[in-house]
Every structure is written in C-alpha cells, then in structure tokens.
Amino acid sequence: MDRAKRYIKQWLRWSERYTKTDMVYVASGSFWVAVRSGGVMVISLGSMTAFAHLATQELYGEYQYVLSMIGLMFIFGLPGMKSALVRSVARGYEGSLSAASKETFLWSGMATLVLGGVSGWYVFQGNTELGAVFALAALAFPLKGAVQLFVQHWEGRQQFGVWSISYIVFQFVTMGSVVTALFFTDSLVTIFALFFGAQIIAGSALYIVAVRSRKNNDVDPGLISFSRHLSVMSVLGTIAGRIDRIILWHFMGPIDLAVYSFARDPVNKVQGALPIQTLALPKLSRNRVDSPGRKKKVFQKIIMLFAVTVPLAGVVALGAPFVYAILFPQYTEAVQYIPLLTVPIMLLPLSILGSSLTAEMKTQSMYITRTVVPIVTIVLFLILVPLAGIWGVIFSVIISQVLSHMLSLYFFWRM
C-alpha cells in the first residue's frame, strides 16, 4: 500500500506540469468531498424516496415551504460567518470557532422573534399546525445555527476526511429521524420536532469534538467585522435563494412546490458533489491571486474544469428519466425541468472567480455582485412565477446564475 501511494503521489506530481495545480491537494480533497457528497446524496435520495412513497404531495410541499421559511431566517443569523470562519481557520486562527458560534447565536435571536411572529400569524389565521411548527423553529434556530459551524472549522483546516464523515453523520441522524417519523405519522409538527431535536443533539456533539481539536485559541481580529460585511452582502442572496419556493407556495400551491423540489433538489446535490468551491476558498486564502500570473493560472483551471462539468450535466439530463421511473414514479412530471436545471452545473467552474474575490476580501466588488444579482432574481421571480409557474422559477434561476458569473468575471479581471 505504501508503494502504491508513492507511485500515485509521483504520478500526481508529474501531472502538475500540465494542470498547473497542486494535484495531491486536489486528489486528497476531492476524494473526501466525493465521500461526503456521495453519502449526502444517498441520504437525500433515501429521504426523498420515503417522502415519495409515504407522504402526499401536499405534505411534502408543506415540508419544503417550512424549510424555505427557516432558511430565509438565516439573514438574521450572520450567514456570512461560514465563509469568514473558513478563511480565518485556514490562516491559523483556530479559536475563531468559539467566537463565530457565540456571535451567530446572539444574532440569531432576531430570527427567533421573527419566527415567533410568523407562528402567531398562522395561529391567528386558524392554521395551528403551521403555527406550532414555526414556534418550534423559533426555539431551535439560534442553537442549531451556532453548533453547525463545526463544518466550516474542518473545512478551514483542510481536514476533509473529518469534515466529510462528521457532516455525513449529522445528515444521517437528522434525515433518519424525519424518515422514521414518516413511517408512523403524517403530522408536520411531529416531523419537525424530530428534525430540530436531531439537528441540535447531533450538531452539539460534533461541535464539541471540533472545539476539543483546536491547536490554538487564537481568534482572527477581523473575523467578526468581515463576517458582518459578508452577511450584509448575502442578505439579498439568501432571500433570492429561498424565496422561489415561498413564491411558488403562495401562487401555485404545495403540489407545484413539491414537483419543483423533486426536480431541483437532486440536481443541486449533484452540483454540490463537485468540490470546486470547497477546495478553492482555503487554497486561495493562502495564496494571493491578484497578479497577472496567478489570474492566468485561475483561468486555466476554469477551462480544464469545463471538461468535467459539461459532460456531467449531460449525463444528469439523460439519466434523469430512468432514475425517476425507478425511485420517484409519483414525480415523473419533474423530469421535464431537469435539462434546463443542469445549466448551473455546466457553469460551476466560474464560481472560482467569486471565491477569489472572497479570498482577497474585495468587499466593494462583492457588495455590488451580491446586491445586483439577488435584486434581479427576486424581480424575475415576482414577474415570471405568476405567469409561467415552475418554468418561471427555472428561467429566473438560470438568468441570475449567468449574471452572477459575468459580474464576478468583470471584477476578477479588474482585480
């Protein structure tokens, strides 16, 4: 085995003269990202299969609506802290984890107030089930958001093995609880009670492991301020990333939302399986990229990655009808939307440009990009969803993705 490892390492080092990339780092990181993504994909497919066979489309639509509303509340929980923490830990400030969790917990109190208001509104409207679900969310939100930062701690340390396994464990416990609930009940309150409980218990245990692994207690002096900048930038992006399902819920109803979720979520999982951003940000944070020579290397990497993402998108589009016929026969109508939804997979290599801006703390450029694109996206949702339903959401997503990459390219070129 040692000899095989040496041969593989030698071959990877030899290939670097052509790829102009640290291939040992990429191979090591890519393996664990593949393990993580594969594990999460299996868990996700298992949970979706359970919902397809054990729950009605109305129940799954309601489930997705609640998740989207909760996700929207992250605008109050310092969403930029994740990227800021990865950057800080990558630079050796391992005490930043505790500081980041404390700050996230405190800011999340605002989300508790908003979710409490949403709960009261639904109770007033006579929908006690959604009222109870949002009350549970209000209580759970601060703690679950704070402890889940263990993921970014391992990512920043580039210990992708621990990062991968710990996240799989977290997802398995969470979704395992939801699937277990589906076998016994169709109560949305019970499902989310187990969902939040599992997230807090598993997240807290894994957070304690991460804290005890720290090599020092040094806190990045720029962590909090940079995370606030990133959070302000990402407010509109967070809204744009969640509001598609909320708008679909209100204009088209839970069944259309369920179909859209079954179309988009598997594609998102495939996209998340590509470790481009995960591997890029820690590496870029350690090596400056704002020089002509480094920029040229970044563009070379992007071109090479297109050779992976374009064929992968084609495989997803062509294979979807067969997968859905076997696993999700109740949702075969979702297949028609998948070819267009694979466009973001093709364009994913361009995300390196955005990671470069984050690594170099180009806050002005990031403010512009993360403000203009979400505004355009939200406007497109409001116009196209009432007119075209699910197709309106998909066209809005594609247009916003293209615009985001174009702006990142412009600012990267000027950097």
Residue pairs with C-beta under 8 A, 6 or more apart in sequence:
8 27
9 24
12 23
12 24
12 27
13 23
13 24
15 23
16 22
16 23
19 301
19 304
20 297
20 300
20 301
21 301
22 283
25 158
25 279
25 283
26 279
28 160
29 158
29 160
29 275
29 278
29 279
30 275
30 279
31 160
32 160
32 161
32 163
32 164
33 160
33 164
33 273
33 275
33 278
33 279
34 273
34 275
35 164
35 165
35 168
36 160
36 163
36 164
36 165
36 167
36 168
37 269
37 272
37 273
37 274
37 275
38 273
39 164
39 168
39 171
39 172
40 167
40 168
40 171
40 269
40 272
41 269
41 270
41 273
43 168
43 171
43 172
43 175
43 176
44 171
44 175
44 265
44 266
44 269
45 266
45 327
46 175
46 179
47 175
47 178
47 179
48 262
48 265
48 266
48 327
48 328
49 327
49 328
50 178
50 179
50 182
51 59
51 60
51 63
51 182
52 60
52 262
52 327
52 328
52 329
52 330
52 331
53 330
54 182
54 183
55 63
55 182
55 186
56 186
57 254
57 255
57 258
57 259
57 330
58 254
58 255
58 258
59 186
59 188
60 254
60 258
60 261
61 249
61 253
61 254
61 255
61 256
61 257
61 258
61 261
62 130
62 188
62 254
63 188
63 191
64 245
64 249
64 257
64 258
64 261
65 245
65 246
65 249
65 254
65 257
66 130
66 133
66 134
66 137
66 188
66 192
68 242
68 243
68 245
68 246
68 249
69 115
69 118
69 134
69 137
69 242
69 246
70 115
70 137
70 141
71 238
71 241
71 242
72 238
72 239
72 242
72 243
72 246
73 111
73 114
73 115
73 137
73 141
74 111
74 145
74 238
75 231
75 234
75 235
75 238
75 239
76 107
76 108
76 110
76 111
76 114
77 104
77 107
77 108
77 110
77 111
77 141
77 142
77 145
78 103
78 104
78 107
78 108
78 227
78 228
78 231
79 230
79 231
79 234
79 235
79 238
80 226
80 227
80 228
80 229
80 230
80 231
80 232
80 233
80 234
81 100
81 103
81 104
81 149
81 152
81 227
81 230
81 231
82 149
82 151
82 152
83 152
83 227
83 230
83 281
83 358
84 100
84 223
84 226
84 227
84 230
85 96
85 97
85 100
85 149
85 152
85 153
85 156
85 223
85 227
86 152
86 155
86 156
86 281
86 282
86 285
87 156
87 220
87 226
87 281
87 282
87 285
87 358
87 359
88 96
88 100
88 156
88 219
88 220
88 222
88 223
89 96
89 97
89 152
89 153
89 155
89 156
89 157
90 156
90 157
90 158
90 281
90 282
90 285
90 286
91 220
91 285
91 286
92 216
92 218
93 216
93 218
93 219
93 220
93 223
94 153
94 157
94 214
94 215
94 216
94 217
94 218
95 214
95 216
95 217
95 218
95 219
96 218
96 219
96 220
96 223
97 149
97 150
97 153
97 210
97 211
97 214
98 211
98 219
99 219
99 223
99 224
100 149
100 152
100 223
100 227
101 146
101 147
101 149
101 207
102 146
103 224
103 227
104 142
104 145
104 146
104 149
105 142
105 143
105 145
105 146
108 141
108 142
108 145
108 146
109 142
111 138
111 141
111 142
111 145
112 138
112 139
112 141
112 142
113 138
115 134
115 135
115 137
115 138
115 141
116 134
116 135
116 138
118 134
119 130
119 131
119 132
119 133
119 134
119 135
119 137
119 138
120 131
121 131
122 128
122 130
122 131
122 134
123 131
129 187
129 188
129 189
130 188
132 189
133 188
133 189
133 192
136 189
136 192
136 193
136 196
137 192
137 196
139 196
140 196
140 199
140 200
143 200
143 204
144 196
144 199
144 200
144 203
146 207
147 200
147 203
147 204
147 206
147 207
148 170
148 199
148 203
148 207
149 207
150 166
150 203
150 206
150 207
150 209
150 210
151 163
151 166
151 167
151 170
153 210
153 213
154 160
154 162
154 163
154 166
154 210
155 163
155 278
155 282
156 282
158 282
160 278
162 213
166 206
166 209
166 210
169 202
169 206
170 199
170 202
170 203
170 206
173 198
173 201
173 202
174 195
174 198
174 199
174 202
176 198
177 194
177 195
177 197
177 198
178 191
178 194
178 195
178 198
180 194
181 187
181 190
181 191
181 194
182 191
185 191
226 361
229 363
229 366
229 367
230 358
230 366
232 367
233 363
233 366
233 367
233 370
233 371
234 370
236 370
236 371
236 374
236 375
236 378
237 370
237 373
237 374
239 374
239 378
240 373
240 374
240 377
240 378
240 381
240 400
243 378
243 381
244 260
244 381
244 385
244 393
244 396
244 397
245 257
245 260
245 261
247 381
247 382
247 385
247 393
248 256
248 257
248 260
248 385
248 389
248 390
248 393
249 257
251 385
251 386
251 389
252 385
252 389
252 390
256 389
256 390
258 331
259 331
259 333
259 334
259 390
260 334
260 337
260 390
260 393
262 328
262 331
262 334
263 331
263 334
263 335
263 337
263 338
263 341
263 390
264 337
264 341
266 320
266 323
266 338
267 316
267 338
267 341
267 342
267 344
267 345
270 312
270 316
270 345
271 344
271 345
271 348
274 308
274 309
274 312
274 345
274 348
276 305
276 348
276 349
276 351
276 352
277 351
277 352
277 355
280 351
280 352
280 355
280 356
281 355
281 358
281 359
284 352
284 355
284 356
284 358
284 359
284 360
285 359
287 294
288 294
288 360
289 295
289 298
289 356
289 359
289 360
289 415
290 360
290 415
295 412
295 413
295 415
298 352
298 353
298 356
298 412
301 349
301 352
302 349
302 350
302 352
302 353
303 349
305 348
305 349
305 352
306 346
306 349
309 345
309 346
309 347
309 348
309 349
310 346
312 345
313 342
313 343
313 345
313 346
314 342
316 338
316 342
316 345
317 338
317 339
317 342
320 335
320 338
321 332
321 335
324 331
324 332
324 334
324 335
325 332
328 334
337 390
337 391
337 394
340 394
340 395
340 398
341 394
341 397
343 398
343 401
344 397
344 398
344 401
347 401
347 402
347 405
350 405
350 408
350 409
351 405
351 408
353 405
353 408
353 409
353 411
353 412
354 369
354 404
354 408
356 412
356 415
357 365
357 366
357 369
357 408
357 411
357 412
357 415
358 366
360 415
362 411
362 415
365 411
365 414
365 415
368 407
368 411
369 404
369 407
369 408
369 411
372 403
372 407
373 400
373 403
373 404
373 407
374 400
376 399
376 400
376 403
377 396
377 397
377 399
377 400
380 392
380 395
380 396
380 399
380 400
381 392
381 393
381 396
383 392
384 391
384 392
384 393
384 395
384 396
385 392
385 393
385 396
386 392
388 395
